[in-house]
Amino acid sequence: MQSFLEEVIDKITKEHESLEKLIFVLPSKRAGTFLKNTLAKTSKKTAFAPEIYSIESFIEKISGLGYMSNTQQLFELYDTYLKHTPDEKDSFFAFSKWGQTLLQDFNEIDRYLIDAEKLFSNLSAIQELNHWSVQAEKTKLMQDYLNFWNNLHQLYSSFNNALLKKGVGHQGLVYRQACELLPAYLENVEHKKHVFVGFNALNTAESQIIQTILKHSNAAIYWDLDSYFLEDPVHAAGYFIRTHRKTWPHFHEYPLQGISDYYLSDKKILITGVPKNVSQAKYVGGLLAKLKSENAESLKNTAVVLGDESLLNPILNAVPKEIEAVNITMGYPLNKTPLAGLFAQFIDLYIHRDSQGWFYQHVLDFLSHPFISTLLNQESHSYSDLQNLIKSKNWTHISPYKIQDFIDENPTIKLLFFDEQPALEEFVKKCLTIIKHLKIKLQENENALALEYLYRFHTLFNQILELVQKHPFITDLKSLQSLYKELLSSETVDFQGDPLEGLQIMGMLESRNLDFETVIISSVNEGILPSGKSNNSFIPFDLKTRLGLPTYKEKDAVYTYHFYRLLQRAKNIHIIYNTEPDVLEGGEKSRLISQLLTDPNKEKNIVSTIATPSIEPILHSLSNFNKDDELLQLIRNHAQNGFSPTSLSNYIRNPLDFYKRSLLGIDDTLEVEETIAANTFGTIVHDSLEDLYRPFLGTFLSSEALATARAKIKIVVKKHFAKSYMEGDISSGRNLIAYNVIIRYLENYIDSEIAETKNHQIKILGIEEKLNISLNFPEMDFPVVLKGKLDRIDEKDGMLRIIDYKTGKVESRNVEIVNWQEITDDYTYSKAFQLLCYALMYKDKNQIDTIESGIISFKNLNAGLLKFATKDKRGSWAKKEHTITNETLDLFVQELKKLILEICNPKIPITEKEV
């Protein structure tokens, strides 16, 4: 089967012996490249090639104007806006948000040759009606708003005149100028024949130019459409060409050329629903691998057409390595490269700097960027040292003076973090200096791809520098950020490859005039194919319709044409859509698929399926490993140095945690505490109580002495905040609340102690006292040490008490046991387990018959001292035994021995528990 371009060339070569006097005009440069290749393949003798233009370059040639870039247009429009706006003016940053929409409207107005004065007059009248008020006088805000609409025509005219003086224009202005200069152009090419190939939707300027050439010179036009769509009066794929046939005088005399009838030929159409974008990419990769294994040559006539071009990166990663020849037509978006994020973060860092400096998370994110680590990893103070300093000092805000030592010793850090906010031009130069430093590092690492990215950013920032120097209204970093994003969005890194060889990966618009035997189309969802309703314009829908400007309806018809045109000559068609619609990845299955499925002439060719990725579920299995000699030695060393009640509780809760924390010493990752953590909160409470109660050591508590201590609470708490929370900020937010909560906890506790002293005698015997006990079991050949720190030891009315402070919530059920076996099996009783450990250690050094042990829970302070208690096995709570006797400790030691023997037993593996 011949491709459309082959058919056109075949017909033209039969009509013309020489092609050098022909001028071919096609919708895109890529179509021109394929046309040139087709000419080369079909030519039987050496000849001069014809002129080949894309429609844009052809019209540019007629007009004599150059195309101005979108960014340059925005600057020129803002210049014009400043000159012709007498009222209060928007900053460039604010203007850039609506200026792009205005540029698009100006472009549309000129491409469709609309009477601008009439349009803006209607638009102004519509806005005045929308803001009609019964009040005789309009407010200043209303008047300014209406003045904006009234001034649009003057802004449009002045903007176009300014561009014409410079010999450039936006696309619409170039098209309008070409229409005016067309007669002069035709006089110069009377001896040449124009051939227009593969057009569909045409704006008014294009239509007028082509019709004029067809009428006044030797010319031909070939349409790439199947008769099936042309003869269907309602099918959107043939909407534009049917309109041209009906309205163009040329077709009253001549028939349409290029119309084919391949669509109804036998085809294999597979419609597949796949969940989410990444799965689509994986599915495409699987299709390509299958095609490669079945017939490697078929890949030369295969195209992957991306409905959503953001799928390019996952598709590239999914292409099988066996496929060597791949041509990517789109170029890789520069804003998807790692360097784009680096400079976005750098600009953002200084936009969001406040009087306190930079928020720590912004700095840590910036330092974690791979290119920053490349810059700093060989310096005297590496980036990891700076990260660790921020975390260890608990800085939530960082100013340059805090890291002055790093800045003084490291020129690169000095380049990244500076005190004075530089002028905009100086800031851009710093970005260029960063690029220069990065270049040296990347050359050392021989990273060719990153150097290519870097070169494009070097060009980009030089362009920004030129614009900043030329236009004085770019005065702040937000405007710079807007400019950076604008320039970045239009830049791509081109892929190297032969555009005519191998697998083709392209966007929908780049497929114009090209035919492939196998076509894979992705993301055929509503909102993507077709793009659906989007009205990014100041011109209302009704006014657009009245004046002949395109709306979303025409845009939908364009996508419908491109979709079906790809299907015309293809034999194997894979249409893939996302089964899980959302805002970011398109809506439901496209209407184009529904239309295809309901077409009675294609039902036999279509297979519709839902593809479910073959993903094996990752089952979490609990870790289980034997104790080798090294681990047993580690356990032995730890046992001889001393198990703490907390470490043994960790084993009861989950042996794997005990292995990691207690044996290997792996603590939680050091992080900045933006808000005070629970363990820091507890440390501050414990340390504050130690300071407040240590003066009472060896004495009886009195209400007067406690009142004196109560008055010192704020000073003591503030001191320990500075010690434990380092340089964290407690002046506002949750930290201020936590500070006041600790003060309230301590005040309430001392108040309860004052009440106790009125009826009881309480003597403080120990504060934060370190104790230990050596346990010798006949089953073990070494002693096991149990060690810990007792929060408080006192004597109340002659009864010795061991008290443990807890800032979390503890209830009486947590310290009362009935079954002794549960104390080393169930973590629920970990508080009771710890109390008994403390009692055992204390009684080893002090011969006392009975002890009471309990917990003060600051979240349950009204409950008072939550005393350890046992009950009999009959389940009666009528009698609770709160005292800890020698018999109680003997029972506890039996369970403690079982636990320690289990930990040290080489035959019992470390087994993770479900927590």
C-alpha positions in Angstrom: 0.0 0.0 0.0 1.4 3.4 -1.0 1.6 6.2 1.6 -0.2 9.5 0.9 3.1 11.2 0.0 4.1 8.4 -2.3 0.8 8.7 -4.1 1.2 12.5 -4.5 4.7 12.2 -5.8 3.7 9.4 -8.2 1.0 11.5 -9.7 3.1 14.7 -9.9 6.1 13.0 -11.5 3.8 11.6 -14.2 2.6 15.1 -14.9 6.0 16.9 -14.8 9.3 15.8 -16.2 11.2 18.2 -14.1 10.3 19.2 -10.5 12.7 22.1 -10.0 10.0 24.6 -10.8 7.6 23.2 -8.2 7.0 24.7 -4.8 5.7 22.2 -2.3 3.9 23.5 0.8 3.1 21.1 3.6 1.6 21.4 7.1 4.9 20.8 8.9 8.7 20.6 8.5 8.7 16.9 9.3 6.2 16.2 6.5 8.6 18.1 4.2 11.5 15.8 5.3 9.5 12.7 4.5 8.4 14.2 1.1 12.1 14.9 0.3 12.9 11.3 1.2 10.0 10.0 -1.0 11.3 12.1 -3.9 14.8 10.6 -3.5 13.5 7.1 -3.4 11.2 7.4 -6.5 13.5 9.6 -8.6 15.2 7.6 -11.4 17.6 10.2 -12.5 19.6 13.1 -11.0 17.6 16.3 -10.9 17.3 19.6 -9.0 15.0 19.3 -6.0 11.9 21.4 -5.8 11.4 24.0 -3.1 9.8 22.5 0.0 8.2 24.7 2.7 6.2 24.2 5.8 3.1 26.4 5.7 4.6 28.7 8.4 7.9 29.2 6.6 6.0 29.7 3.3 3.9 32.5 4.7 6.9 34.0 6.4 8.6 34.2 3.0 5.6 36.0 1.4 5.2 38.5 4.3 8.9 39.4 4.5 8.6 39.4 8.4 10.4 37.1 10.8 8.7 35.3 13.7 9.2 36.8 17.1 9.5 34.3 20.0 6.7 34.1 22.5 8.9 35.6 25.3 10.0 38.5 23.1 6.4 39.2 22.2 5.5 39.2 25.9 8.2 41.8 26.7 7.2 43.9 23.7 3.5 43.8 24.7 4.4 44.9 28.2 6.4 47.8 26.8 3.4 48.8 24.8 1.1 48.3 27.8 3.2 50.7 29.9 3.2 53.4 27.3 -0.6 53.3 26.6 -2.0 52.7 30.1 -2.6 56.0 31.9 -4.0 54.4 35.1 -2.4 52.2 37.7 -0.2 49.6 35.9 0.4 45.9 36.8 3.9 44.7 37.6 5.5 42.5 34.9 4.9 39.5 37.2 1.2 40.2 37.4 1.0 41.2 33.7 2.6 37.9 32.6 -0.3 35.9 34.0 -2.8 37.6 31.7 -0.5 38.9 29.0 -0.1 35.4 27.5 -3.9 35.1 27.0 -4.0 38.5 25.3 -1.2 37.5 23.0 -3.1 34.3 22.0 -6.2 36.5 21.3 -4.2 39.0 19.2 -2.7 36.0 17.3 -6.2 34.5 16.6 -7.6 37.9 15.5 -4.9 38.3 12.8 -4.8 34.7 11.7 -8.5 34.8 11.0 -8.4 38.3 9.5 -11.0 39.7 11.9 -11.9 43.4 11.9 -10.1 44.2 15.2 -11.9 47.5 15.7 -15.3 45.8 15.4 -14.3 42.9 17.7 -12.9 45.1 20.5 -15.9 47.5 20.3 -18.2 44.5 20.8 -16.0 43.1 23.6 -16.0 46.5 25.4 -19.8 46.7 25.1 -20.2 43.2 26.4 -18.1 44.0 29.5 -20.0 47.2 30.1 -23.3 45.3 30.0 -21.9 42.7 32.4 -21.0 45.4 34.9 -24.1 47.5 34.5 -25.1 49.3 37.7 -28.2 51.3 38.7 -25.9 53.8 40.2 -25.4 56.9 38.1 -21.6 57.0 38.8 -19.3 54.0 38.5 -16.8 53.3 41.2 -13.1 53.8 40.4 -12.6 50.0 40.3 -15.4 49.6 37.8 -14.2 52.5 35.7 -10.6 51.2 35.6 -11.9 47.8 34.6 -13.9 49.2 31.7 -11.0 51.4 30.7 -8.9 48.3 30.3 -11.4 46.9 27.8 -11.8 50.2 26.0 -8.0 50.5 25.6 -7.5 47.0 24.1 -7.9 48.1 20.5 -5.3 50.8 21.0 -3.0 48.3 22.7 -3.5 45.8 19.8 -2.7 48.4 17.1 0.3 49.9 18.9 1.7 46.4 19.6 1.4 45.4 16.0 2.9 48.6 14.7 5.8 48.3 17.1 6.5 44.8 15.7 6.2 45.9 12.1 8.8 48.6 12.7 11.2 45.9 13.8 10.4 43.7 10.8 9.0 40.9 13.0 5.6 39.7 14.1 3.6 37.1 15.9 2.2 34.4 13.8 -1.1 36.1 13.2 0.5 39.4 12.2 2.8 37.6 9.7 -0.2 35.8 8.2 -2.2 39.1 7.9 0.8 40.8 6.3 1.3 37.9 3.9 -2.3 38.3 2.7 -1.7 42.0 1.9 1.6 41.2 0.1 0.4 38.1 -1.8 -0.1 39.9 -5.2 3.5 41.1 -5.2 4.7 37.6 -4.4 2.7 36.0 -7.2 4.2 38.4 -9.7 7.7 37.1 -8.8 6.8 33.4 -9.1 4.6 33.4 -12.3 6.7 30.6 -13.8 6.5 28.3 -10.9 3.7 25.9 -9.8 2.6 25.6 -6.2 1.5 22.2 -4.8 -0.3 22.2 -1.4 -0.2 18.8 0.2 -2.1 17.3 3.1 -4.0 20.2 4.7 -7.2 20.0 6.7 -8.2 22.8 9.1 -7.1 26.2 7.7 -7.4 29.6 9.3 -8.9 32.4 7.3 -5.4 33.8 6.2 -4.2 30.4 5.1 -7.5 29.7 3.3 -7.3 33.1 1.5 -3.7 32.7 0.5 -4.2 29.2 -0.9 -7.4 30.1 -2.7 -5.8 33.2 -4.3 -2.8 31.1 -5.5 -5.1 28.4 -6.9 -7.1 31.1 -8.8 -4.3 33.3 -10.1 -1.4 30.9 -10.8 -0.6 27.4 -11.8 -1.3 25.4 -8.6 -2.7 22.2 -7.2 -3.9 21.0 -3.8 -4.0 17.4 -2.5 -6.1 16.4 0.5 -5.2 13.5 2.8 -8.7 12.2 3.5 -10.6 9.0 3.0 -13.8 9.1 1.0 -15.6 7.3 3.9 -15.3 10.5 6.0 -15.8 12.9 3.1 -19.1 11.5 2.1 -20.4 11.1 5.6 -22.3 14.4 6.2 -21.8 14.4 10.0 -18.4 12.7 10.6 -16.1 15.3 12.3 -13.0 13.8 10.5 -14.2 15.2 7.2 -15.8 18.4 8.6 -13.2 20.9 7.3 -12.6 19.4 3.9 -16.4 19.1 3.3 -16.6 22.8 4.2 -13.8 23.7 1.8 -15.5 21.8 -1.0 -18.7 23.6 -0.4 -17.3 27.2 0.0 -14.2 27.4 -2.2 -15.0 28.6 -5.8 -12.1 26.4 -7.0 -14.0 23.3 -6.3 -17.0 24.4 -8.3 -14.8 23.7 -11.3 -12.2 21.1 -10.1 -12.6 17.9 -8.1 -10.8 17.2 -4.8 -7.5 15.5 -5.4 -5.8 13.0 -3.1 -8.9 11.4 -1.7 -8.4 7.7 -0.9 -10.5 4.8 0.0 -8.3 2.7 2.3 -10.2 3.0 5.6 -12.6 0.2 4.9 -9.8 -2.2 4.0 -9.0 -5.1 6.4 -7.3 -3.9 9.5 -6.5 -5.3 12.9 -7.6 -2.8 15.5 -6.9 -3.6 19.2 -8.4 -1.2 21.8 -6.8 -1.7 25.2 -7.7 -0.1 28.5 -4.7 0.1 30.9 -4.7 1.6 34.4 -2.7 4.8 34.8 0.1 6.4 32.7 3.0 4.3 33.8 1.2 1.1 33.0 0.4 2.5 29.5 4.1 3.0 29.0 4.9 -0.5 30.2 2.2 -1.9 27.9 3.7 0.0 24.9 7.1 -1.4 25.8 5.6 -4.9 25.8 4.0 -4.4 22.4 7.3 -3.2 21.0 9.2 -6.2 22.4 6.6 -8.5 20.8 6.9 -6.7 17.4 10.7 -7.0 17.6 10.6 -10.7 18.3 8.0 -11.4 15.6 9.3 -9.3 12.8 12.2 -6.8 13.5 11.8 -5.2 10.1 8.2 -4.2 10.9 9.6 -1.6 13.4 10.9 0.5 10.5 7.2 1.1 9.6 5.9 1.5 13.2 5.0 4.7 15.0 4.2 5.4 18.6 1.9 8.4 18.7 1.6 10.1 22.1 -1.8 11.6 22.8 -0.3 13.0 26.0 3.3 14.2 25.3 4.2 14.1 29.0 4.3 10.3 28.6 7.6 10.7 26.6 9.9 10.0 29.6 8.1 6.8 30.8 7.8 5.6 27.1 11.6 6.1 26.6 12.3 4.1 29.7 9.9 1.3 28.5 11.4 0.9 25.0 13.2 -2.5 25.0 17.0 -2.3 24.8 17.0 -4.6 21.8 15.4 -1.8 19.7 18.5 0.2 18.6 17.1 2.6 16.0 14.6 5.0 17.5 13.7 8.4 16.3 12.1 10.9 18.7 10.6 13.9 16.9 9.6 16.0 19.9 12.8 16.7 21.7 13.0 16.1 25.5 11.5 19.0 27.4 14.2 21.0 29.2 11.9 21.6 32.2 11.9 17.8 32.8 15.7 17.7 33.3 17.2 17.6 36.8 18.9 21.0 36.2 15.5 22.7 35.8 14.6 21.8 39.4 18.0 23.1 40.6 17.6 26.6 39.4 13.9 26.6 40.2 14.8 25.8 43.8 17.6 28.4 43.8 15.3 31.2 42.7 12.6 29.9 45.1 15.1 29.9 48.0 15.5 33.7 47.7 11.9 34.5 47.0 10.8 32.8 50.2 13.6 34.2 52.4 12.2 36.2 55.3 13.7 38.3 58.2 14.7 35.0 60.0 16.4 33.6 56.9 15.6 30.5 55.0 13.2 27.8 56.2 15.3 24.8 56.9 13.3 22.4 54.6 14.0 24.7 51.6 17.7 24.6 52.4 17.8 20.8 53.0 15.9 20.1 49.8 18.3 22.4 47.9 21.4 20.8 49.4 20.0 17.3 48.6 19.8 18.1 44.9 22.2 15.8 43.1 23.9 18.6 41.2 24.5 20.5 44.5 26.1 17.4 46.0 28.2 17.2 42.9 29.3 20.8 43.5 30.1 20.4 47.2 31.3 16.8 47.7 35.0 17.6 47.3 35.0 20.8 49.3 36.6 21.1 52.8 33.1 21.3 54.3 30.9 18.9 52.3 27.2 19.4 51.8 26.5 16.5 54.3 28.4 18.4 57.0 26.2 21.4 56.5 23.1 19.2 56.5 24.2 17.5 59.8 24.9 20.9 61.4 21.4 22.2 60.6 19.9 19.0 62.0 22.1 18.8 65.1 21.5 22.5 66.0 17.8 22.0 65.2 17.6 25.2 63.2 14.2 25.7 61.7 15.4 29.0 60.1 18.9 29.5 58.7 20.5 32.9 58.1 24.0 33.3 56.5 25.6 34.3 59.8 24.7 30.9 61.3 26.7 29.1 58.6 29.4 31.8 58.4 32.2 29.2 59.0 31.1 27.2 56.0 30.8 30.3 53.9 34.3 31.5 54.9 35.9 28.2 54.1 34.0 27.1 51.1 33.7 29.5 48.0 30.9 27.3 46.5 28.7 27.7 49.6 29.4 31.4 49.5 28.1 31.4 45.9 24.9 29.6 46.9 24.1 31.4 50.2 24.6 35.1 50.5 23.4 37.7 52.9 22.5 40.7 50.8 19.8 40.3 48.3 21.6 41.1 45.0 20.3 43.1 42.1 18.5 41.0 39.5 21.3 41.2 37.0 23.8 40.1 39.7 21.5 37.2 40.6 21.4 35.9 37.0 25.2 36.2 36.8 25.4 34.1 40.0 23.3 31.4 38.2 25.8 31.6 35.3 28.7 31.2 37.7 27.0 28.1 39.2 26.8 26.7 35.7 30.5 27.4 35.2 31.4 25.6 38.4 29.2 22.7 37.5 30.8 22.4 34.1 34.2 21.8 35.7 32.8 19.1 37.9 30.9 17.4 35.2 33.9 17.4 32.8 35.8 15.7 35.6 33.1 13.0 35.8 32.8 12.8 32.0 29.0 13.1 32.2 28.2 14.0 28.6 24.4 14.1 28.9 24.5 16.4 31.9 26.9 18.7 30.1 24.4 18.9 27.2 21.7 19.9 29.6 24.1 22.4 31.2 24.9 24.0 27.8 21.2 24.6 27.2 20.9 26.3 30.6 23.9 28.4 29.9 22.2 29.6 26.7 18.9 30.1 28.6 20.5 32.3 31.4 22.4 34.3 28.9 19.1 35.0 27.2 17.6 36.0 30.5 20.6 38.2 31.3 20.1 40.0 28.0 16.4 40.5 28.6 17.0 41.8 32.2 19.6 44.3 30.9 17.4 45.4 28.1 14.1 45.8 30.0 14.2 47.7 33.3 10.8 46.6 34.5 12.0 43.2 35.5 12.9 44.3 39.0 12.0 41.4 41.4 12.7 37.7 41.7 9.1 36.7 41.1 9.3 38.3 37.7 12.5 36.5 37.1 10.9 33.2 38.1 8.0 33.9 35.7 10.5 34.6 32.9 12.5 31.5 33.7 9.5 29.3 33.6 8.3 30.9 30.4 11.6 30.4 28.6 12.0 26.9 30.0 8.6 25.7 28.9 9.5 26.2 25.2 13.0 24.7 25.3 13.8 21.1 24.4 16.9 19.0 24.2 16.9 17.5 20.7 17.6 13.8 20.3 20.2 12.7 17.8 19.1 10.2 15.2 18.1 9.6 11.6 14.5 11.0 11.2 13.7 8.5 8.5 15.0 5.3 10.2 13.7 2.9 12.8 10.8 3.2 15.3 9.2 6.7 15.3 8.0 8.3 18.5 6.0 11.4 18.0 3.1 13.7 19.1 -0.2 13.7 17.3 0.4 16.9 15.3 3.8 15.6 14.1 2.0 12.6 12.4 0.4 14.9 9.8 0.9 13.5 6.2 2.8 10.5 7.5 1.6 6.9 7.2 2.7 3.8 9.0 1.8 0.1 8.8 1.7 -0.3 12.6 0.4 2.6 14.7 0.3 2.6 18.5 -1.7 5.5 20.0 -1.6 6.2 23.7 -3.8 8.2 26.1 -6.9 8.2 24.0 -9.0 9.8 26.8 -11.4 12.7 27.0 -9.5 15.9 27.7 -6.5 14.6 25.8 -7.9 13.2 22.5 -9.8 15.4 21.9 -8.7 18.1 24.3 -12.2 19.1 25.2 -13.5 22.5 26.4 -10.9 25.0 27.3 -11.5 28.7 27.0 -8.1 30.4 27.6 -9.3 33.6 26.0 -10.8 37.1 26.8 -13.2 36.7 23.8 -16.5 35.1 24.8 -17.8 32.0 23.0 -20.8 33.7 21.4 -18.6 36.5 20.0 -16.1 34.0 18.6 -18.9 32.1 16.9 -20.4 35.3 15.5 -17.1 36.5 14.0 -15.8 33.1 12.8 -13.1 32.5 15.3 -12.4 28.9 16.3 -13.9 27.4 19.5 -13.4 24.1 21.2 -15.7 22.5 18.7 -13.3 23.2 15.8 -10.4 22.0 17.9 -12.2 18.7 18.6 -12.8 18.3 14.9 -9.0 18.8 14.2 -8.1 16.0 16.7 -10.8 13.7 15.2 -9.2 14.2 11.8 -5.7 13.5 13.0 -6.9 10.4 14.8 -8.7 8.9 11.9 -6.1 9.9 9.3 -3.6 7.7 11.2 -6.0 4.8 10.9 -6.6 5.2 7.1 -3.6 3.3 5.7 -2.4 1.5 8.8 -2.9 -2.3 9.0 -2.2 -2.9 12.7 -3.6 -0.4 15.1 -3.2 -0.4 18.9 -5.4 2.2 20.7 -4.6 2.5 24.4 -6.5 4.5 27.0 -6.3 5.0 30.7 -9.0 3.1 32.6 -8.5 5.2 35.8 -9.5 8.7 34.8 -8.5 11.7 36.9 -7.8 15.4 36.6 -4.1 15.0 35.7 -4.3 12.0 33.4 -7.4 12.7 31.3 -11.0 11.9 31.6 -13.0 8.8 30.7 -12.4 6.7 27.5 -12.4 9.0 24.5 -15.5 9.6 22.4 -13.3 8.6 19.4 -13.1 5.1 20.8 -16.9 5.0 21.3 -17.4 6.2 17.8 -15.1 3.6 16.4 -16.8 0.8 18.4 -20.2 1.8 17.2 -19.2 2.0 13.5 -21.0 -0.9 11.8 -18.4 -1.0 9.0 -15.4 -1.6 11.4 -16.9 -3.9 14.0 -15.3 -7.1 12.6 -11.9 -5.5 12.7 -11.9 -4.4 16.4 -11.0 -6.2 19.5 -11.5 -4.3 22.8 -9.8 -5.5 26.0 -8.8 -4.4 29.4 -5.1 -5.1 30.2 -4.3 -5.7 33.8 -0.5 -5.3 34.6 0.9 -8.5 35.8 2.1 -7.2 39.2 3.0 -9.8 41.8 1.7 -8.7 45.2 4.5 -7.9 47.6 3.7 -9.9 50.7 5.3 -8.7 53.8 6.8 -11.6 55.6 8.1 -11.2 59.2 11.9 -11.3 59.5 13.4 -14.4 61.1 17.1 -15.1 61.4 19.3 -17.3 63.4 21.9 -16.1 65.9 25.4 -16.7 64.5 28.6 -16.5 66.5 29.0 -12.7 65.9 25.4 -11.9 67.0 25.8 -14.1 70.1 29.0 -12.3 71.0 27.1 -9.0 70.5 24.3 -10.2 72.8 26.9 -11.4 75.4 28.7 -8.0 75.4 25.4 -6.2 75.7 24.3 -8.4 78.6 27.6 -7.9 80.5 27.5 -4.1 79.9 23.9 -4.1 81.1 20.3 -4.5 79.8 18.1 -1.6 80.6 14.4 -2.1 81.4 13.5 -0.1 78.2 15.7 -2.3 76.0 14.1 -5.5 77.5 10.7 -3.9 76.9 11.7 -3.3 73.3 12.4 -7.1 73.0 9.0 -7.9 74.4 7.4 -5.5 71.9 9.4 -6.7 68.9 12.7 -8.6 69.0 13.7 -7.0 65.7 13.6 -3.5 67.3 15.7 -4.8 70.1 18.2 -6.2 67.6 18.4 -2.9 65.7 18.3 -0.4 68.5 19.9 -2.1 71.5 22.4 -4.4 69.8 23.3 -2.6 66.6 22.8 0.9 68.1 20.7 2.1 65.1 18.8 5.1 66.2 16.2 7.1 64.4 17.5 9.4 61.6 18.6 12.8 62.9 16.0 15.3 61.7 15.2 18.9 62.4 12.3 19.1 64.9 10.1 21.7 63.4 7.7 21.0 66.2 9.0 19.4 69.5 9.1 15.6 69.3 7.5 13.4 72.0 10.9 12.1 73.3 12.3 15.7 73.5 9.2 16.7 75.4 9.7 13.9 77.9 13.4 14.7 78.3 12.6 18.4 79.1 10.0 17.3 81.8 12.4 14.8 83.4 15.3 17.2 83.5 13.2 20.1 84.8 11.8 17.9 87.6 15.4 16.8 88.5 16.4 20.5 88.8 13.3 21.4 90.9 13.5 18.4 93.3 17.3 17.9 93.7 17.5 20.7 96.5 15.0 18.6 98.5 17.2 15.5 98.5 17.4 13.9 102.0 14.7 16.3 103.4 10.9 16.2 103.9 8.8 18.2 101.4 7.1 21.3 102.8 4.4 23.4 101.1 6.7 26.5 101.5 9.7 24.8 99.8 7.4 23.5 97.0 5.9 26.9 96.5 9.4 28.3 96.1 10.2 25.6 93.5 6.9 26.3 91.7 8.0 29.9 91.2 11.2 28.7 89.4 9.3 26.5 86.9 9.4 28.9 83.9 13.1 29.6 84.3 14.0 25.9 84.6 11.8 24.8 81.7 13.2 27.5 79.4 16.8 26.4 80.3 16.1 22.8 79.4 14.3 23.7 76.3 17.5 25.5 75.2 19.5 22.4 76.1 17.3 19.6 74.6 15.6 21.5 71.8 18.9 23.2 70.8 18.2 26.4 68.9 14.7 25.5 68.0 12.2 28.3 68.1 9.6 28.3 70.9 8.3 31.8 70.5 5.3 30.8 68.4 3.1 28.0 67.0 3.0 24.5 68.4 6.3 24.8 70.2 4.9 27.7 72.2 1.9 25.5 73.1 4.3 22.7 74.1 6.3 25.0 76.3 3.1 26.2 78.1 1.8 22.6 78.4 5.1 21.6 80.2 4.8 24.5 82.5 1.1 23.6 83.2 2.1 20.0 83.8 4.7 20.9 86.4 2.6 23.5 88.1 -0.3 21.0 88.5 2.1 18.3 89.7 3.7 20.5 92.4 0.2 21.8 93.4 -0.8 18.1 94.0 2.4 17.6 96.0 1.6 20.7 98.1 -1.8 19.2 98.9 -0.2 15.9 99.8 2.3 17.5 102.3 -0.7 18.8 104.3 -1.7 15.2 105.3 1.4 13.1 104.7 5.1 13.2 105.4 7.1 12.8 102.2 10.9 12.5 102.3 13.0 12.6 99.1 15.6 9.8 99.1 16.9 9.8 95.5 16.5 11.8 92.2 17.6 10.3 88.9 19.6 7.6 90.8 21.6 5.2 88.7 21.3 1.5 89.8 22.3 -1.9 88.6 22.2 -5.5 89.6 24.2 -8.5 88.5 22.1 -11.6 87.8 23.8 -15.1 87.8 21.8 -17.9 86.3 23.2 -21.5 86.4 22.3 -22.0 82.7 24.6 -19.2 81.7 28.4 -19.0 81.9 28.5 -15.2 82.4 26.6 -12.8 84.6 23.9 -10.6 83.2 23.7 -7.0 84.3 20.5 -5.1 84.6 20.9 -1.3 84.9 18.7 1.8 84.9 18.0 5.2 86.2 15.3 5.8 88.8 13.4 9.0 88.4 12.5 9.4 92.0 12.8 7.4 95.3 10.9 8.7 98.3 9.4 7.7 101.6 5.7 8.5 102.3 4.6 8.0 105.9 7.4 5.4 106.3 6.6 3.5 103.1 9.4 3.4 100.5 8.2 4.3 97.0 9.9 4.1 93.6 8.3 6.6 91.1 8.7 6.7 87.4 7.6 9.8 85.4 5.7 9.3 82.1 4.6 12.2 79.9 2.4 9.8 77.8 -0.9 8.4 78.8 -0.8 5.5 81.4 -3.7 3.9 83.1 -4.0 1.7 86.1 -4.6 -1.4 83.9 -1.1 -1.0 82.5 0.5 -1.6 85.9 -1.8 -4.3 87.4 -1.1 -8.0 86.6 -2.7 -11.3 87.2 -0.8 -13.7 85.1 2.9 -13.5 85.6 3.7 -15.0 82.3 2.1 -12.0 80.5 4.6 -9.6 81.9 7.3 -10.8 79.5 4.9 -11.8 76.7 2.6 -8.8 76.3 3.9 -5.3 75.8 0.7 -3.9 77.4 2.4 -4.7 80.7 5.7 -3.0 79.8 5.2 -0.3 82.5 4.7 -2.9 85.2 7.7 -4.8 83.9 9.9 -1.6 84.2 8.6 -0.9 87.7 9.6 -4.4 88.9 13.0 -4.0 87.3 13.6 -0.8 89.2 12.3 -2.4 92.4 14.6 -5.4 91.9 17.7 -3.2 91.4 16.9 -1.0 94.4 16.3 -3.9 96.8 19.6 -5.5 95.7 21.4 -2.5 97.2 19.0 -1.7 100.1 17.7 -4.5 102.3 14.0 -3.5 102.6 11.1 -6.0 103.0 8.4 -4.0 101.1 8.3 -1.3 98.5 5.6 0.5 96.6 6.3 1.3 93.0 4.2 3.5 90.7 4.0 5.8 87.7 3.1 9.5 87.6 1.4 10.0 84.2 1.3 13.7 83.3 -1.6 13.0 80.9 -3.5 11.3 83.7 -2.4 13.4 86.6 -5.7 13.4 88.4 -5.3 9.6 88.9 -2.3 10.4 91.2 0.3 7.7 91.6 -0.6 4.7 89.5 0.7 1.9 91.8 1.9 -1.5 90.7 -0.6 -4.1 91.8 -1.2 -7.9 91.6 -4.4 -9.8 91.9 -5.1 -13.4 92.6 -5.8 -15.9 89.9 -9.4 -16.2 90.9 -10.0 -12.9 89.2 -11.3 -11.0 92.2 -10.4 -7.3 92.4 -11.7 -7.0 95.9 -8.2 -7.1 97.2 -5.3 -5.5 95.3 -1.8 -6.1 96.6 0.2 -2.9 95.9 3.3 -3.7 97.9 6.3 -5.4 96.3 7.7 -8.1 98.6 10.5 -10.6 98.3 8.0 -13.1 97.1 6.8 -10.7 94.4 10.3 -10.2 93.2 11.1 -13.9 93.2 8.1 -14.5 90.9 9.3 -11.7 88.7 12.9 -13.0 88.5 11.6 -16.3 87.3 9.9 -14.6 84.3 12.9 -12.2 83.8 15.2 -15.3 83.7 13.1 -16.9 81.0 13.3 -13.7 78.9 17.0 -13.3 79.3 17.6 -17.0 78.5 15.5 -16.6 75.4 17.6 -13.6 74.3 20.9 -15.4 74.9 19.8 -18.8 73.6 21.6 -19.6 70.3 18.8 -22.0 69.2 16.0 -19.4 69.4 16.1 -17.1 66.3 15.4 -13.3 66.3 11.8 -13.3 65.1 10.0 -10.1 64.1 6.6 -9.5 65.7 3.6 -7.9 64.0 3.4 -4.5 65.7 
